[in-house]
Amino acid sequence: MGKVVLVTGAARQLGGRFVRRIQRDPGVDRVIAVDAVAPGHGLGDAEFVTADIRQPAIARVLAEHSVDTVVHLDVSAKAVGTGGRTTVKETNVIGTMQLLGACQKAPSVRRLVVKSSTNVYGSAPRDPAVFTETTPPKSLPSGGFAKDVVEVEGYVRGFARRRPDVAVCVLRFANILGPRADSPLADYLSLPVLPTVFGYDPRLQFVHEDDVVDVLGVASGEPGRGTLNSGTFNIAGDGVLLLSQCSRRLGRPTMPLLLPAVTWVGQALRTFAMTDFSPEQIRLLTHGRVVSTVQMRETLGFHPRFSTAETFAEFARSQGPGLLPPEAVGRAVDRLAARPFAGAGGDGPGITGAGDTEPAPSAR
C-alpha cells in the first residue's frame, strides 16, 4: 500500500498545484484535499473533503482515511474569498492548533510538513546581514502574518516533542513570486506606482512558485530526492535584489515617502482593498531580509531551478509593461544616485544599489 497524503489549503492556487503534483508520486496511493471552501480549480484524482481545520472534525478526516502524511499549506497572509484578517489569523493559528491536536491523536500519521515563512525573523534595523535557521530575531513580530507564523512554529515544536515518532519538516519560504503569485507583496509590486520609504533600498529574496511545489514534494518524501526530510529549512532562490532594481525591472516608478507618510498610504490602500500594505510589509520594505539557504542545499538536498532574479523576471513578464520603460526608470534612478546626498548606507538617508547593471549581492 502507498502513502495516504492529506493536504490542507487545497482551495488556494498553490495547494491545488501541489495536490495535482503529489498524485504523480508512485509511492502515493491516495491524496485527500481539504479546505473550508470548494476550490475553483481541478484536483485531478484527489478526493476533496470540505472541512474547516479550525473545527475538531478534522480529526475524523484523518482517522477515516488512515492518513500517514500531512502537508499543511493553509498558513497564509491572505484569506480565500472575502475573509478578512480575523479569518486569516484564526485559520493560521487556531486551525494549526486543531490540526496538530488531531495529528497527535492519529497513530497513522508518520510525517508532517508545514508551510512557514521567513517572516518569523522579522525586519529590524539591527538585523544580521543573513539569517540562518538558528538565528533569533532581534525583535519578535508584534502582529500580522509574521506573528501568526511565530505562533504556528511554536505549536509545531510542541507537537514534535509530544510525537517524536513523527518526522516534522518546517519550510520557511522567502517571498513567493511567479506568474500566478497571490500574496500581499505581489499585490504591492502590481501597483502602478510603488510607495517606498525615503532613504532605504532593502534587499529582497524570492522563491519561484514552481520551486515551492518541488520542495514540498521533497519534504513530503518523494523517492530519490533529498537526504533528510525533517528539520527547519529556509527556502529561497540564489541571490538578492534591491527594491530599486525590482521597480525598474517592472517599469514602475517609485514614490519615496517619509515613514509616517508610508504608514498613512498603507492604511489608505488597505481601506480601498488595493493591497494589504501591512506594518510588517512596511518594515520589510524598509529594512529588507536575507536568509541563508545552505541547509536547504546540503541537508534537505534541494536546489531551486530559479534564482531570485529569474523568479522576479517571470513575475515581471506576467505583469505586462509598466508606466515607464525599464530603461527610462533606470536612467532616472542613476541621475538621482549621482546627486551629492547619495551613497549613505541602507539604514539611513540615501539611495543604494541604483546601478541595475551591477550584479546584485548574493546569499547562499
C-alpha positions as CSV (number, residue, x, y, z in Angstrom):
1,M,0.0,0.0,0.0
2,G,1.2,3.5,-0.9
3,K,1.1,6.6,1.2
4,V,-2.1,8.5,2.1
5,V,-1.4,12.2,1.9
6,L,-3.7,14.9,3.3
7,V,-3.2,18.4,2.0
8,T,-4.7,21.4,3.7
9,G,-5.4,24.7,1.9
10,A,-6.4,22.9,-1.3
11,A,-8.6,25.8,-2.5
12,R,-5.6,28.0,-2.8
13,Q,-3.7,28.1,-6.1
14,L,-0.6,26.7,-4.5
15,G,-2.4,24.0,-2.7
16,G,-4.2,22.9,-5.8
17,R,-0.9,22.7,-7.7
18,F,0.7,20.6,-5.0
19,V,-2.3,18.2,-4.9
20,R,-2.0,17.6,-8.6
21,R,1.7,17.2,-8.3
22,I,1.9,14.7,-5.4
23,Q,-0.5,12.4,-7.2
24,R,2.3,11.7,-9.7
25,D,4.5,10.2,-7.0
26,P,4.4,6.4,-7.5
27,G,4.7,6.0,-3.7
28,V,1.4,7.8,-3.1
29,D,-1.8,5.7,-3.1
30,R,-4.4,8.4,-2.3
31,V,-4.5,12.2,-1.8
32,I,-7.1,13.8,0.4
33,A,-7.5,17.5,-0.3
34,V,-9.1,19.6,2.4
35,D,-10.4,23.1,2.6
36,A,-13.3,25.0,4.1
37,V,-14.4,26.2,0.6
38,A,-14.6,24.3,-2.7
39,P,-11.7,25.0,-5.0
40,G,-12.1,26.8,-8.3
41,H,-9.5,24.6,-10.0
42,G,-9.2,20.9,-10.7
43,L,-7.6,18.5,-8.2
44,G,-7.0,15.5,-10.5
45,D,-7.9,12.2,-8.9
46,A,-7.7,13.6,-5.4
47,E,-10.6,13.2,-3.0
48,F,-11.8,16.6,-1.9
49,V,-13.3,16.9,1.6
50,T,-15.0,20.1,2.7
51,A,-13.6,20.6,6.2
52,D,-12.6,23.6,8.3
53,I,-9.3,22.9,10.1
54,R,-10.4,25.2,12.8
55,Q,-13.0,22.6,13.8
56,P,-12.5,19.3,15.6
57,A,-14.0,17.5,12.7
58,I,-10.5,17.4,11.0
59,A,-9.6,14.6,13.4
60,R,-12.3,12.4,11.9
61,V,-11.0,13.0,8.4
62,L,-7.5,11.8,9.5
63,A,-8.9,8.7,11.2
64,E,-11.4,7.8,8.4
65,H,-8.7,7.9,5.7
66,S,-5.8,6.5,7.8
67,V,-3.7,9.4,6.7
68,D,0.1,8.9,7.2
69,T,1.4,12.2,5.7
70,V,0.0,15.6,6.4
71,V,1.1,18.6,4.3
72,H,-0.2,21.8,6.0
73,L,-0.4,24.6,3.4
74,D,-3.2,26.5,4.9
75,V,-0.9,29.1,6.5
76,S,-1.1,32.3,4.5
77,A,-1.1,36.1,4.7
78,K,-4.3,36.3,2.6
79,A,-7.8,34.9,3.0
80,V,-9.5,32.8,0.4
81,G,-12.6,34.6,-0.9
82,T,-14.0,37.5,1.1
83,G,-12.5,36.6,4.5
84,G,-10.6,39.4,6.4
85,R,-7.6,39.5,8.7
86,T,-9.6,37.9,11.6
87,T,-10.4,34.9,9.4
88,V,-6.8,34.6,8.3
89,K,-5.4,34.6,11.8
90,E,-8.0,32.1,13.0
91,T,-7.1,29.7,10.2
92,N,-3.4,30.2,10.7
93,V,-3.2,29.8,14.4
94,I,-6.4,28.1,15.7
95,G,-6.5,25.9,12.5
96,T,-3.0,24.8,13.1
97,M,-3.7,24.0,16.8
98,Q,-6.7,21.9,15.8
99,L,-4.8,20.1,13.0
100,L,-1.8,19.3,15.3
101,G,-4.2,18.1,18.0
102,A,-5.8,15.8,15.5
103,C,-2.4,14.6,14.3
104,Q,-1.3,13.9,17.8
105,K,-4.2,11.5,18.4
106,A,-3.9,9.8,15.0
107,P,-1.5,6.9,15.3
108,S,-1.3,6.5,11.5
109,V,0.4,9.9,11.0
110,R,4.1,9.5,10.4
111,R,5.1,12.7,8.5
112,L,4.2,16.3,8.9
113,V,5.2,19.1,6.5
114,V,4.3,22.7,7.5
115,K,4.5,25.8,5.2
116,S,6.0,28.6,7.1
117,S,7.7,31.9,6.2
118,T,10.9,33.8,6.6
119,N,8.6,36.4,8.2
120,V,9.5,34.7,11.5
121,Y,12.8,36.6,11.5
122,G,11.0,39.9,11.3
123,S,12.7,43.0,9.8
124,A,14.6,45.4,12.0
125,P,17.4,48.0,11.6
126,R,20.0,45.9,13.6
127,D,19.3,42.6,11.8
128,P,22.2,40.4,10.7
129,A,23.1,40.6,7.0
130,V,22.0,37.0,6.6
131,F,19.7,34.9,8.8
132,T,20.3,31.2,9.4
133,E,17.7,28.8,10.7
134,T,19.1,29.2,14.2
135,T,19.4,33.0,14.2
136,P,17.0,34.5,16.8
137,P,15.1,37.6,15.6
138,K,16.2,40.9,17.1
139,S,12.6,41.7,18.0
140,L,9.6,39.3,17.8
141,P,6.9,40.4,15.4
142,S,4.1,42.3,17.2
143,G,1.3,41.4,14.9
144,G,0.1,40.4,11.5
145,F,1.1,37.3,9.5
146,A,4.6,37.4,10.9
147,K,3.3,36.9,14.5
148,D,1.0,34.1,13.1
149,V,3.9,32.1,11.8
150,V,5.9,32.5,15.0
151,E,2.9,31.1,16.9
152,V,2.4,28.3,14.3
153,E,6.1,27.2,14.6
154,G,5.8,27.2,18.4
155,Y,2.8,24.8,18.2
156,V,4.7,22.6,15.7
157,R,7.7,22.4,18.0
158,G,5.4,21.3,20.9
159,F,3.8,18.7,18.6
160,A,7.3,17.3,17.7
161,R,8.1,16.9,21.4
162,R,4.9,15.0,22.0
163,R,5.2,12.8,18.9
164,P,8.9,12.1,18.4
165,D,7.9,9.2,16.1
166,V,6.6,11.7,13.5
167,A,9.1,13.3,11.0
168,V,8.4,17.0,11.1
169,C,9.6,19.4,8.4
170,V,9.1,23.1,8.5
171,L,9.8,25.1,5.3
172,R,10.4,28.8,5.8
173,F,9.7,30.3,2.4
174,A,11.0,33.6,1.2
175,N,8.6,35.9,-0.7
176,I,6.8,33.6,-3.2
177,L,6.5,35.0,-6.7
178,G,5.7,33.8,-10.2
179,P,3.1,34.3,-12.9
180,R,0.3,33.1,-10.6
181,A,1.6,34.6,-7.3
182,D,-1.1,35.6,-4.8
183,S,0.4,37.4,-1.9
184,P,0.4,40.9,-0.3
185,L,3.9,41.6,-1.8
186,A,2.8,40.5,-5.3
187,D,-0.2,42.9,-4.9
188,Y,2.2,45.7,-3.8
189,L,4.5,45.1,-6.8
190,S,1.5,45.2,-9.1
191,L,0.6,48.8,-8.1
192,P,1.2,51.3,-11.0
193,V,3.4,53.4,-8.6
194,L,5.3,51.8,-5.8
195,P,5.3,53.8,-2.5
196,T,8.7,53.3,-0.8
197,V,10.4,54.5,2.4
198,F,12.6,57.5,1.7
199,G,16.3,56.8,2.2
200,Y,16.0,53.0,2.2
201,D,16.6,50.4,-0.5
202,P,16.0,47.0,1.1
203,R,17.4,43.7,-0.1
204,L,14.8,41.2,-1.0
205,Q,14.7,37.4,-1.8
206,F,12.2,35.5,-3.8
207,V,11.3,31.9,-4.4
208,H,9.5,30.7,-7.5
209,E,6.1,29.1,-7.1
210,D,7.3,26.1,-9.2
211,D,10.2,25.6,-6.8
212,V,7.8,25.8,-3.9
213,V,5.8,22.9,-5.3
214,D,9.0,20.9,-6.0
215,V,10.4,21.4,-2.5
216,L,7.1,20.4,-0.9
217,G,7.4,17.1,-2.8
218,V,10.9,16.6,-1.5
219,A,9.8,17.3,2.1
220,S,6.8,15.0,1.9
221,G,9.0,12.1,0.9
222,E,9.3,11.8,-2.9
223,P,11.6,8.9,-3.6
224,G,15.1,9.6,-4.8
225,R,15.2,13.2,-3.8
226,G,16.8,14.8,-0.7
227,T,18.9,13.4,2.1
228,L,16.9,14.4,5.1
229,N,13.2,15.2,5.2
230,S,12.9,16.6,8.8
231,G,14.0,19.8,10.4
232,T,13.6,23.5,9.7
233,F,14.8,25.0,6.4
234,N,15.0,28.4,4.7
235,I,13.8,28.2,1.1
236,A,14.8,30.9,-1.3
237,G,16.4,31.4,-4.7
238,D,20.0,32.3,-5.2
239,G,21.0,36.0,-4.8
240,V,19.1,39.1,-3.8
241,L,17.5,42.1,-5.5
242,L,17.2,45.6,-4.2
243,L,13.8,47.2,-4.2
244,S,15.1,49.9,-6.7
245,Q,16.1,47.1,-9.1
246,C,12.7,45.5,-8.8
247,S,10.9,48.8,-9.6
248,R,13.0,49.4,-12.7
249,R,12.7,45.9,-14.0
250,L,8.9,46.3,-13.7
251,G,9.0,49.7,-15.4
252,R,7.2,51.2,-12.4
253,P,8.2,54.5,-10.8
254,T,8.6,54.7,-7.1
255,M,7.2,57.3,-4.7
256,P,9.7,57.8,-1.9
257,L,7.9,58.9,1.3
258,L,8.9,59.6,4.9
259,L,8.0,56.7,7.1
260,P,4.9,58.2,8.7
261,A,3.5,59.0,5.2
262,V,4.2,55.4,4.1
263,T,2.2,54.2,7.0
264,W,-0.7,56.5,6.1
265,V,-0.6,55.4,2.5
266,G,-0.6,51.8,3.6
267,Q,-3.8,52.4,5.6
268,A,-5.4,54.0,2.6
269,L,-4.5,51.1,0.3
270,R,-6.0,48.6,2.9
271,T,-9.1,50.8,3.1
272,F,-9.7,50.6,-0.6
273,A,-8.7,46.9,-0.7
274,M,-6.0,47.6,-3.3
275,T,-3.4,45.6,-1.3
276,D,-2.7,44.6,2.3
277,F,0.1,47.1,2.9
278,S,0.5,46.0,6.5
279,P,3.0,47.3,9.1
280,E,5.1,44.1,8.7
281,Q,5.3,44.7,5.0
282,I,6.4,48.3,5.6
283,R,9.2,47.0,7.8
284,L,10.3,44.6,5.1
285,L,10.3,47.4,2.5
286,T,12.4,49.4,5.0
287,H,15.0,47.0,6.3
288,G,14.7,44.0,3.9
289,R,15.5,40.4,4.8
290,V,18.0,37.9,3.5
291,V,18.3,34.2,4.7
292,S,20.9,31.5,4.2
293,T,20.0,28.5,2.1
294,V,23.0,26.3,2.9
295,Q,20.8,23.8,4.9
296,M,18.3,23.7,2.1
297,R,21.0,22.5,-0.3
298,E,23.3,20.5,1.9
299,T,20.9,18.8,4.3
300,L,17.5,18.8,2.5
301,G,19.2,18.2,-0.8
302,F,17.0,20.7,-2.7
303,H,18.4,23.0,-5.4
304,P,15.9,25.6,-6.8
305,R,15.6,25.9,-10.5
306,F,15.1,29.6,-10.3
307,S,17.3,32.3,-8.8
308,T,15.8,35.3,-7.1
309,A,16.4,37.4,-10.3
310,E,15.0,34.7,-12.5
311,T,11.9,34.4,-10.3
312,F,11.3,38.1,-10.4
313,A,11.8,38.2,-14.2
314,E,9.0,35.6,-14.5
315,F,6.8,37.7,-12.3
316,A,7.6,40.9,-14.2
317,R,6.7,39.2,-17.6
318,S,3.3,38.2,-16.2
319,Q,2.6,41.8,-15.2
320,G,3.0,43.3,-18.7
321,P,4.6,46.7,-19.4
322,G,4.7,49.3,-16.6
323,L,4.0,53.0,-16.8
324,L,7.6,53.7,-17.9
325,P,10.1,51.7,-20.0
326,P,12.6,50.0,-17.6
327,E,15.5,51.8,-19.4
328,A,13.9,55.2,-18.6
329,V,13.4,54.3,-15.0
330,G,17.0,53.1,-14.8
331,R,18.3,56.4,-16.2
332,A,16.2,58.5,-13.8
333,V,17.4,56.5,-10.8
334,D,21.0,56.7,-12.0
335,R,20.7,60.5,-12.2
336,L,19.3,60.6,-8.6
337,A,22.2,58.4,-7.5
338,A,24.7,60.9,-8.8
339,R,23.4,63.7,-6.6
340,P,25.6,64.7,-3.6
341,F,23.3,63.2,-0.9
342,A,23.6,59.7,-2.4
343,G,25.8,57.0,-1.1
344,A,24.6,56.6,2.5
345,G,24.0,53.1,3.8
346,G,20.8,51.2,3.7
347,D,19.9,52.2,7.3
348,G,19.8,55.9,6.7
349,P,19.1,58.6,4.1
350,G,20.5,58.0,0.6
351,I,19.9,55.7,-2.3
352,T,21.8,52.4,-2.6
353,G,22.1,49.9,-5.4
354,A,21.0,52.3,-8.1
355,G,23.0,50.8,-10.9
356,D,20.9,47.9,-12.2
357,T,23.8,46.7,-14.4
358,E,25.8,45.7,-11.4
359,P,25.3,42.2,-10.0
360,A,23.0,42.0,-7.0
361,P,24.6,40.8,-3.7
362,S,24.3,37.1,-3.3
363,A,23.1,35.0,-0.4
364,R,23.7,31.3,-0.1
